[in-house]
Amino acid sequence: MRRKSGYATPPGMTSPSWSRVRARLDPAAGAGNRGRAARVSTLVWKVLAALVVIGLVVREPGAWAASLVGAACGLLAGMALLQLGLLAGAAVWRVRVSSLVIGVGGEVRTWNSPRRRVVLRNVPLILSVGLTSVRAPVRRRLWLTSLTSVLITGLAVAATWVLLAGSPLGRGVALASSAVLLHGLLPRRGAGGTSAGWFLFRLPRLTGRVVEEYEATPMVNEVSDALAVGDLDRAERVAAELVATHPTLLVAIGSQVAVLTMRTRYAEALHLVSKLVGRTDLDQRDMAFVMAEMASSTANAMEAGQLPVEVGMGAARRAADGAVQLGYPKYRCTGTLAQLALLEQEPDRAIELATQAKHTSESALGRADALATIARAQMAAGDNAAARRTLTEARALAEWLPRVAETAARLSIS
């Protein structure tokens, strides 16, 4: 289950939010704790899956096929129920649904707006919901949304035991959906997402800077909303107010970095991010976001000629690798990696990576940014006609976006 407690990412902000933070980070010292949590989660999931299969096969060996079919259905149903519960909770407790992805595979159709992105994929078997809170009290709304999701799923799972458990197929559905619910209740939180269990059991007990990060989320979303429609002046005003009020919060610094990126002041953005690396109050998850943003800002600065390629390329590669090692999802780095490939004069590789970034983008601006990279790579490969076609979609999404506008200007001159 994917959860967002922050804001949709404008290009240059590689992480969907910097508000998902906790205690401390020294990358070497903190890695063990967060890595252990991920390993425990994986182990629990494997144990639950094994128990479901063994329970079904041992109980009725002659009906194992029907039982396993039921388990597959229960697995998909349980995951869908948790996500549908989030949608219901978001509607009741007024939490914004920032993204909704239906299915897996290639994109069939997308619907983009400044505040929400909806994607329909080839195989509509699963559902993924991204949430962000734009109203106070943030923690209470997120906790109640998670509670609603768990209650809805729990009631549905209970109903499968009452109504369906009399047959092998029904028992498979009941057992597998129960396993999904139990796994969802396991508290876990990383750069890739947060479980319902973490919001239910850990969020209410948070103290210190992490609480401030969450409570600042509504102002962060004001910055994000302004950037989404190209209102840079308003975004800059709100970001300045946020930094003045909370100068040490990652969400405040992240908002400032986003504004600088949109102003094409990439070297200044990189300087701000670089200063975060030495902080000792950030945990592994926080540092994963920081390293991903460092890679992105370095790539932007090199691309704009604000940093020599021979100086920045190695640093950008190391930062991207470090982010992934710390738990940052690799697919979210593909846009940055595409820029690096283009800087290394590998247009085919850049097109491949930027196409992946386009398909996995979490906002209209992210998609437009990826399309700008594809168009630049196509120009580098000598195919200006393809670049014009690519840029048509990018301009429809965000014509004002700096990298889109610059690419259009280059294409006009060529």
Secondary structure as GFF3:
##gff-version 3
##sequence-region A 1 414
A	DSSP	alpha_helix	27	59	.	.	.	ID=ss1
A	DSSP	three_ten_helix	61	63	.	.	.	ID=ss2
A	DSSP	alpha_helix	64	93	.	.	.	ID=ss3
A	DSSP	beta_strand	96	113	.	.	.	ID=ss4
A	DSSP	beta_strand	116	132	.	.	.	ID=ss5
A	DSSP	alpha_helix	138	163	.	.	.	ID=ss6
A	DSSP	alpha_helix	168	185	.	.	.	ID=ss7
A	DSSP	beta_strand	189	190	.	.	.	ID=ss8
A	DSSP	beta_strand	193	194	.	.	.	ID=ss9
A	DSSP	alpha_helix	196	201	.	.	.	ID=ss10
A	DSSP	three_ten_helix	203	205	.	.	.	ID=ss11
A	DSSP	alpha_helix	209	215	.	.	.	ID=ss12
A	DSSP	alpha_helix	217	228	.	.	.	ID=ss13
A	DSSP	alpha_helix	232	245	.	.	.	ID=ss14
A	DSSP	alpha_helix	250	262	.	.	.	ID=ss15
A	DSSP	alpha_helix	266	274	.	.	.	ID=ss16
A	DSSP	alpha_helix	284	303	.	.	.	ID=ss17
A	DSSP	alpha_helix	309	325	.	.	.	ID=ss18
A	DSSP	three_ten_helix	330	333	.	.	.	ID=ss19
A	DSSP	alpha_helix	334	343	.	.	.	ID=ss20
A	DSSP	alpha_helix	347	360	.	.	.	ID=ss21
A	DSSP	alpha_helix	364	380	.	.	.	ID=ss22
A	DSSP	alpha_helix	384	398	.	.	.	ID=ss23
A	DSSP	alpha_helix	402	413	.	.	.	ID=ss24
###
